């Protein structure tokens, strides 16, 4: 359960800070349905850029932003469909688009779900505490951004090997930026830095995305309903929803699959990871290049018992796809293959982890032999706007991208995708993955065996109790905003 107990002194100081800075906190209900946002706030947003560090952009933490960089309103859920000419599978593959969140990634929502419950209850006092956001990328960006909008100091912690764009942006908005050794797969080094901060500083509150149930809850309460709206709009007569396919990362987005399974019990949840670090597939370890998906441990907030399939993906695939999708010769090849120009023009919406999700969805469709009747959902966490330096690095490393490269990449990674390195989970396999949590979270991070067992044996009630907290948090937000307004 998320601790919603109040600390009155901290709550009053937080309300005073919000009053001084003109902060109004949105509810989960408003993020699901921006039509509920007050007209005067919607009017203010017409003068504000999507990435501006302005407190009103808290109301843009939604899948329904108008896809413009300045002054946009709200509409339907942002999503795109990848047709068979691109994917090579008969099933419809539809992805929610993360670019049109502030910061260019949906992780800004996950960090809201972590910080706001503690802020509105007074557990996080912005006059005393600094919010530390450990991450391999977008989570610490979202955390630093939300901290700025909510009048809080922040510390961004991420591996030194992450993309140049991430560091450049963070240095402009975070109070502190700490680079830890390694790259994408060096999550443990981030954990160690957090432990060091907790011992040496009394002003730091750690928001670890891998064990913060606010991350899970935001995706259950906001991303899940957004996916359901996409299905309501896109499913045609006789079609069926097959499942959702997502890279593991912090496991937060997987909660959307939990939400959808309640309405579609026959659907499946597939989780992906890099073949170079097959933690879920083989209890393995290693290093890889798919930025933003984490590894070498099973997140505490992963509802493993509700997961149906594990797919490992060679990290060369996403890197090849971002060249196919963004180099001129790659786009020309796709047009020649019959991919609609309207989609080719939008392929920069697919970041590195988004390319991984697309490839995983293709493997999922092949494994289950899905047909034109089936719809597979996934997510584009961010876009190539955050990875332009990676294209330049690949060009320098490998030389010009030619029509031959494009044909080879399309044929190998999409049209020729196979069902290797894939495991459909039995009860015993699910239990094995769940038990891997013990070594990270109980032995090393101080969680209790009793709660670890409750996640498994008190299922699904353990997770249902967390899911039901969204309404309680909304009530606390409304109460907090009232305290801010009353002075």
ZAMARGU-4260 file (C-alpha; in steps of 0.2 Angstrom, whole numbers, plus 5000, padded with zeros to 4 digits):
<rodrens>
0) 5000/5000/5000 | 5005/5018/4997 | 5007/5027/5014 | 4994/5041/5014 | 4995/5046/5032
5) 4996/5065/5035 | 5010/5075/5042 | 5001/5091/5046 | 5017/5102/5048 | 5024/5097/5031
10) 5008/5098/5023 | 5005/5116/5028 | 5022/5121/5023 | 5019/5112/5006 | 5003/5121/5004
15) 5011/5138/5008 | 5025/5135/4995 | 5011/5130/4982 | 5002/5146/4986 | 5017/5157/4984
20) 5021/5149/4967 | 5003/5148/4960 | 5003/5129/4960 | 4987/5119/4957 | 4989/5100/4958
25) 4979/5089/4945 | 4970/5073/4950 | 4972/5056/4942 | 4954/5059/4936 | 4959/5075/4926
30) 4974/5066/4919 | 4962/5052/4912 | 4949/5065/4906 | 4956/5083/4903 | 4938/5088/4900
35) 4937/5089/4919 | 4950/5102/4920 | 4944/5120/4925 | 4941/5131/4910 | 4953/5145/4917
40) 4967/5133/4918 | 4964/5127/4900 | 4964/5145/4895 | 4981/5148/4903 | 4988/5133/4894
45) 4986/5141/4877 | 5000/5153/4882 | 5012/5139/4888 | 5024/5128/4879 | 5023/5109/4881
50) 5040/5108/4889 | 5040/5125/4899 | 5044/5123/4917 | 5027/5131/4922 | 5016/5124/4935
55) 5001/5123/4924 | 5010/5110/4914 | 5006/5098/4928 | 4989/5097/4919 | 4998/5091/4903
60) 5003/5075/4911 | 4990/5065/4901 | 4990/5054/4885 | 4978/5067/4877 | 4988/5082/4874
65) 4986/5090/4857 | 5002/5085/4847 | 5010/5103/4846 | 5024/5111/4856 | 5015/5127/4860
70) 4998/5131/4867 | 4990/5115/4863 | 4973/5109/4870 | 4967/5091/4873 | 4960/5078/4861
75) 4960/5059/4860 | 4974/5047/4866 | 4989/5050/4855 | 4993/5033/4846 | 4999/5027/4829
80) 4997/5010/4820 | 5011/5000/4812 | 5004/4991/4796 | 5009/4974/4790 | 5020/4982/4776
85) 5031/4988/4790 | 5029/4974/4803 | 5028/4959/4792 | 5014/4952/4803 | 4995/4951/4800
90) 4990/4958/4817 | 4987/4976/4820 | 5000/4983/4831 | 4995/5000/4839 | 5006/5010/4850
95) 5002/5025/4862 | 5014/5039/4859 | 5024/5047/4873 | 5032/5061/4864 | 5018/5073/4868
100) 5020/5073/4887 | 5030/5087/4894 | 5049/5081/4894 | 5044/5071/4879 | 5041/5055/4889
105) 5027/5047/4899 | 5039/5044/4913 | 5033/5062/4919 | 5017/5053/4924 | 5026/5039/4934
110) 5036/5052/4944 | 5020/5062/4947 | 5012/5046/4955 | 5027/5044/4966 | 5030/5062/4972
115) 5012/5069/4974 | 5005/5057/4987 | 5020/5062/4998 | 5018/5080/4995 | 5000/5082/4998
120) 5001/5072/5014 | 5015/5082/5020 | 5027/5067/5021 | 5038/5077/5008 | 5041/5094/5015
125) 5048/5105/5000 | 5056/5117/5013 | 5066/5103/5020 | 5068/5088/5008 | 5076/5086/4991
130) 5068/5073/4979 | 5081/5061/4973 | 5077/5052/4956 | 5088/5037/4952 | 5086/5031/4935
135) 5094/5026/4918 | 5086/5040/4909 | 5068/5047/4907 | 5062/5044/4925 | 5075/5056/4933
140) 5071/5068/4919 | 5052/5067/4923 | 5056/5068/4942 | 5067/5083/4940 | 5054/5092/4929
145) 5039/5088/4941 | 5050/5093/4956 | 5052/5110/4948 | 5034/5112/4944 | 5029/5108/4961
150) 5041/5119/4970 | 5053/5106/4976 | 5072/5104/4975 | 5078/5088/4965 | 5093/5077/4963
155) 5095/5067/4946 | 5105/5051/4947 | 5109/5042/4931 | 5123/5032/4923 | 5137/5042/4915
160) 5135/5032/4898 | 5117/5039/4895 | 5114/5050/4880 | 5121/5067/4879 | 5104/5075/4877
165) 5098/5069/4894 | 5113/5076/4903 | 5111/5093/4894 | 5093/5095/4898 | 5095/5089/4916
170) 5108/5102/4920 | 5096/5115/4916 | 5082/5110/4928 | 5088/5098/4942 | 5096/5106/4957
175) 5110/5092/4956 | 5115/5079/4943 | 5125/5064/4949 | 5133/5053/4936 | 5136/5035/4942
180) 5148/5022/4933 | 5142/5012/4918 | 5127/5014/4907 | 5110/5006/4904 | 5113/4990/4913
185) 5122/4997/4929 | 5106/4999/4940 | 5115/4993/4955 | 5127/5007/4955 | 5112/5019/4956
190) 5105/5010/4971 | 5122/5011/4979 | 5123/5030/4977 | 5105/5031/4984 | 5111/5021/5000
195) 5126/5033/5001 | 5115/5048/5000 | 5103/5041/5014 | 5118/5039/5026 | 5127/5055/5022
200) 5112/5067/5020 | 5096/5070/5030 | 5088/5081/5017 | 5086/5068/5004 | 5071/5058/5000
205) 5073/5044/4988 | 5060/5040/4974 | 5066/5023/4967 | 5055/5019/4952 | 5058/5001/4955
210) 5049/5000/4971 | 5038/5015/4971 | 5020/5009/4970 | 5015/5027/4964 | 5024/5022/4948
215) 5013/5006/4946 | 4997/5015/4951 | 4999/5030/4939 | 5000/5018/4924 | 4986/5007/4931
220) 4974/5022/4934 | 4980/5033/4918 | 4989/5023/4905 | 4977/5008/4907 | 4961/5018/4904
225) 4970/5027/4889 | 4973/5010/4881 | 4955/5005/4884 | 4950/5021/4875 | 4961/5017/4860
230) 4953/4999/4859 | 4936/5007/4860 | 4940/5018/4845 | 4950/5006/4835 | 4943/4988/4837
235) 4932/4984/4822 | 4918/4971/4821 | 4925/4954/4824 | 4942/4960/4830 | 4949/4955/4847
240) 4962/4963/4859 | 4976/4950/4861 | 4988/4958/4873 | 5000/4972/4878 | 5019/4970/4875
245) 5031/4981/4885 | 5049/4981/4890 | 5052/4978/4908 | 5061/4994/4914 | 5054/4998/4931
250) 5039/4988/4927 | 5027/5003/4930 | 5019/5003/4913 | 5015/4984/4914 | 5002/4990/4927
255) 4992/4995/4911 | 4991/4977/4907 | 4984/4973/4924 | 4970/4986/4921 | 4966/4979/4903
260) 4965/4961/4910 | 4951/4965/4921 | 4941/4970/4906 | 4948/4957/4894 | 4953/4942/4904
265) 4958/4932/4889 | 4972/4945/4885 | 4990/4943/4889 | 5004/4953/4896 | 5021/4951/4888
270) 5037/4958/4896 | 5053/4961/4886 | 5071/4963/4890 | 5088/4963/4881 | 5095/4946/4876
275) 5112/4953/4882 | 5105/4954/4899 | 5092/4940/4901 | 5087/4943/4919 | 5069/4937/4918
280) 5072/4924/4904 | 5087/4915/4912 | 5091/4924/4929 | 5105/4931/4918 | 5116/4947/4918
285) 5126/4958/4906 | 5127/4975/4897 | 5116/4981/4883 | 5112/4997/4873 | 5093/4999/4874
290) 5091/5015/4884 | 5078/5016/4897 | 5073/4997/4900 | 5084/4993/4916 | 5089/4975/4920
295) 5099/4964/4932 | 5085/4963/4944 | 5066/4961/4945 | 5057/4977/4950 | 5048/4976/4967
300) 5032/4983/4958 | 5031/4970/4945 | 5015/4960/4947 | 5024/4944/4941 | 5010/4932/4944
305) 5000/4942/4931 | 5013/4941/4917 | 5011/4928/4903 | 5026/4929/4892 | 5045/4934/4893
310) 5053/4939/4877 | 5072/4943/4875 | 5078/4954/4861 | 5095/4957/4853 | 5099/4975/4857
315) 5106/4977/4839 | 5088/4976/4833 | 5082/4993/4840 | 5098/5002/4835 | 5096/4996/4817
320) 5078/5001/4817 | 5081/5019/4823 | 5093/5021/4808 | 5080/5012/4796 | 5066/5024/4803
325) 5077/5040/4802 | 5090/5039/4789 | 5084/5045/4772 | 5088/5029/4763 | 5079/5019/4777
330) 5063/5030/4774 | 5064/5028/4755 | 5066/5009/4757 | 5050/5009/4768 | 5040/5019/4755
335) 5045/5007/4741 | 5039/4993/4752 | 5022/5001/4753 | 5022/5009/4770 | 5011/5024/4769
340) 5020/5041/4768 | 5009/5047/4782 | 5017/5034/4794 | 5035/5036/4787 | 5034/5054/4791
345) 5030/5050/4809 | 5043/5037/4813 | 5054/5049/4823 | 5040/5046/4836 | 5049/5030/4840
350) 5064/5031/4852 | 5076/5017/4856 | 5065/5008/4869 | 5050/5011/4857 | 5059/5002/4843
355) 5062/4988/4856 | 5043/4987/4860 | 5038/4987/4842 | 5050/4972/4839 | 5044/4963/4854
360) 5026/4965/4848 | 5030/4958/4831 | 5038/4942/4840 | 5022/4941/4851 | 5011/4941/4836
365) 5022/4928/4827 | 5022/4917/4842 | 5003/4917/4845 | 5000/4916/4826 | 4989/4931/4827
370) 4978/4936/4812 | 4970/4952/4805 | 4957/4949/4819 | 4970/4953/4832 | 4976/4969/4840
375) 4992/4971/4850 | 4995/4986/4860 | 5012/4993/4865 | 5020/5010/4870 | 5032/5022/4863
380) 5040/5029/4879 | 5049/5043/4870 | 5055/5049/4853 | 5070/5051/4843 | 5070/5069/4849
385) 5080/5063/4864 | 5092/5052/4854 | 5098/5062/4839 | 5116/5060/4845 | 5114/5041/4844
390) 5111/5042/4825 | 5126/5053/4823 | 5137/5041/4833 | 5130/5026/4823 | 5134/5035/4807
395) 5152/5039/4813 | 5154/5021/4819 | 5147/5012/4804 | 5147/5024/4790 | 5134/5030/4778
400) 5117/5021/4778 | 5113/5014/4761 | 5098/5006/4753 | 5106/4989/4755 | 5107/4992/4774
405) 5089/4997/4774 | 5083/4982/4765 | 5094/4971/4777 | 5088/4979/4793 | 5070/4978/4788
410) 5071/4960/4782 | 5081/4954/4797 | 5073/4963/4812 | 5054/4965/4806 | 5050/4954/4791
415) 5061/4940/4797 | 5057/4941/4816 | 5057/4924/4824 | 5050/4917/4840 | 5067/4913/4848
420) 5072/4918/4865 | 5054/4918/4871 | 5046/4909/4886 | 5028/4907/4889 | 5026/4907/4908
425) 5020/4892/4918 | 5015/4894/4936 | 5033/4888/4941 | 5041/4900/4929 | 5032/4914/4936
430) 5036/4909/4954 | 5055/4908/4949 | 5055/4926/4942 | 5045/4932/4957 | 5058/4923/4969
435) 5072/4933/4961 | 5065/4948/4970 | 5072/4941/4986 | 5090/4944/4982 | 5089/4962/4977
440) 5074/4968/4988 | 5075/4958/5004 | 5094/4954/5006 | 5101/4970/4999 | 5087/4983/5000
445) 5079/4979/5017 | 5061/4973/5011 | 5052/4960/5021 | 5050/4942/5017 | 5032/4944/5023
450) 5028/4957/5010 | 5037/4947/4996 | 5026/4932/5000 | 5010/4943/5001 | 5013/4949/4983
455) 5012/4931/4978 | 5001/4922/4990 | 4989/4936/4993 | 4986/4938/4974 | 4977/4947/4967
460) 4971/4956/4983 | 4988/4963/4987 | 4988/4973/4970 | 4969/4977/4971 | 4972/4986/4987
465) 4985/4997/4978 | 4974/5000/4963 | 4960/5006/4974 | 4971/5020/4981 | 4969/5031/4966
470) 4952/5039/4972 | 4959/5041/4989 | 4974/5051/4982 | 4962/5061/4972 | 4953/5066/4988
475) 4969/5071/4996 | 4974/5082/4981 | 4957/5091/4981 | 4959/5094/5000 | 4977/5100/4997
480) 4972/5112/4983 | 4958/5119/4994 | 4971/5122/5008 | 4982/5131/4995 | 4967/5142/4989
485) 4961/5146/5007 | 4978/5152/5013
</rodrens>
